[in-house]
Amino acid sequence: MASGRVLAAAVTLLPASARDRWREEWLAELFVLGTRRERVTFVTQIFVGMGRLAVTLYRPAAVLRRAYSALFAAVVTVGGLFMGGWRAAVAAAAAIAAILAVLMWVLRSEERTDQLARLIGAFRGPPGKR
């Protein structure tokens, strides 16, 4: 099937660690589709979104976002259980979201990251006086 070969070729744009998973998923979806027109439409849609998916999978910030979202969900759950209900959980979630947003903003710029490192170093003091 030509559509399957096109998908198999398109998957080479993805990181090696993700290729097998996406190839398997897309080929399974392709074999479920009944008509040639549906298969061509599906392959076209995959092809159009392939660049965006590749950028997302190659970007190290994607890993950070997944870790932060897991941390965020855990904090909301714990906050709701231990800090007095949904209002406290919402306040904790908002505070964490703000902190993570600022951290991501700082880490997106080399200059801001260097300034943060200097600030932390100044706060901690000289290495011999810790």
Secondary structure, 3 states (H helix, E strand, C coil): CHHHHHHHHHHHHCCHHHHHHHHHHHHHHHHHCCCHHHHHHHHHHHHHHHHHHHHHHHCHHHHHHHHHHHHHHHHHHHHHHHCCCHHHHHHHHHHHHHHHHHHHHHHCCHHHHHHHHHHHHHHHCCHHHC
